[in-house]
Structures are given as structure tokens and as C-alpha cells.
Amino acid sequence: MENYTNNNTARRYKAQVSILGTTQLHLRNPYIIGWWSAAFPGFGHLLLSKYLRGFVLFIWEVVINLQAHVNQAMIYSFQGKIGMAKEVLDTRWLLIYIPVYLFGIWDSYRTTVDMNQVYLLAKRENHRYNTFSLGAMEINYLDKRKPSTSVIWTIFMPGLGQLYNHRIITALFIIVWSVIFFYKSCVLEAVSMLFLGQVHQATNVLNAEWLLFLPSIHIFSIYDSLVSTVENNKLFEDELRNFLKMNYQHASFVIQKGKKVK
């Protein structure tokens, strides 16, 4: 049940509130989106709410990266072992990895530019969009939330900030993959050993190939939760402004510009 349905009678809408989350258009920096795609394919598209494309690129990155041993080669490079880095790389997989990696950066940049133009048109048209969604499994509605709270929960565990913002699809995807990365990298086991003073054992138990995935998904989750909270707050204020204007502002009311005081 929704208080209004985006039924495509208007050309463009700024937002859609559903039981799975709030999807909206807003201005984004194409270079930042492209940078996130370079940091980890799929992240740029997830920021744009292009979920299916983002999921495909993300899973592609994990599978092909592991098969080509890209992370392992990076670790050897950090240690100055360039010869071992070259030896460990599997060029059969690497040559597949490179074009898709470049495509992710290019496509996220191009899509951001297009979506910014669509947002400017949608903002000018200013059509009504739904703000409340009630279903058998969930309830979602526009309201104001604290960006700091979203960031704090995400620091504890990637995906919790997205749950706080009611971005169910992104939250589920991030939480599942975070659990996989934590388990495969054995990082929690290593932390337990560090507390016991077993530094050498903690180092040996780590799986470096899987460990390098964790910083990317953790930092991305923090950034995404922060941005989505700020933009959702802006959307709430915009909807409230339009509601008050439509229902309480007199039709003849005009804001006159005051004279400049010298």
C-alpha cells in the first residue's frame, strides 16, 4: 500500500519509496563514482542504485581476481618481490579481467553524467512521488535520520548503516559478502590470536588474497551509508516543503525581494 504510485504518467520522478528501500536521483560527482568503480568494480553502480549491473561487476571482480591471483600479486609488489608478482599472475584470467575492469569505470562515469542531467530535468518538472510504502513484510517512509549514527553502525559491521537507512537490497548484499570475506580471510581468528599475544600464528593464519577485499567493502559501506543518509534527509525536506506549499500556502502568496541595505 502506497500513498501515491509512480505510474509513469509523468516523464520523470525524483524518487521512489518501496518496501525494499528508497531510490532517488540526486547530483553526483562523476569522478568520485568512477573512482569507486576503479577501487572495486560494481561499487560505482551500487552508488547509482544500478543494482543488477553492480552485482554482476562485483561478483565478476571477486571470481576473476581470485582466479588471476591479482591480490596475491599486489601483496608481492608491496613487499618489493616483483619477480614473484609476475610469476603468480595467471595471464589467461588476467586478460579477461582488464577489459571488464575498464568498462566498469567508463560505464559508471557515463551513467553518472546521464543521471545528473535526468535529475535536473526531474527537479524542474517537480512531479509528485510517493513517500510511504506499507507491505506485509516491511514499512518504509521518508524521515530524517542522523548521518553519524549511520556511519557508527557501519564501522561496527558493513551493511548495518544501509539497514538503518532502509536500503534492504544493498544491506543484504554487503552483509553476505562481508561475512564471506571475514570467514575466508580468517581475520577474526587472527585478531583473537593477537589478543592472546600469538603474533606469529596470527600472521600465518591470515589469507591475504581474501583479506584485501575487506578494506574496500568496509570503506565503501561507510561512504555509501553517509551519502544516502544525507540525501534522504534532503529528499524528506524537499517533500515536506512541497506538501506545505501545496496545502497551506495561499495561491497569491509571493515572496518579494527586499531592497539591499548599504
Order of alpha helices (4+ residues) and beta strands (2+ residues): beta-beta-alpha-alpha-alpha-alpha-alpha-alpha-beta-beta-alpha-alpha-alpha-alpha-alpha-alpha-alpha
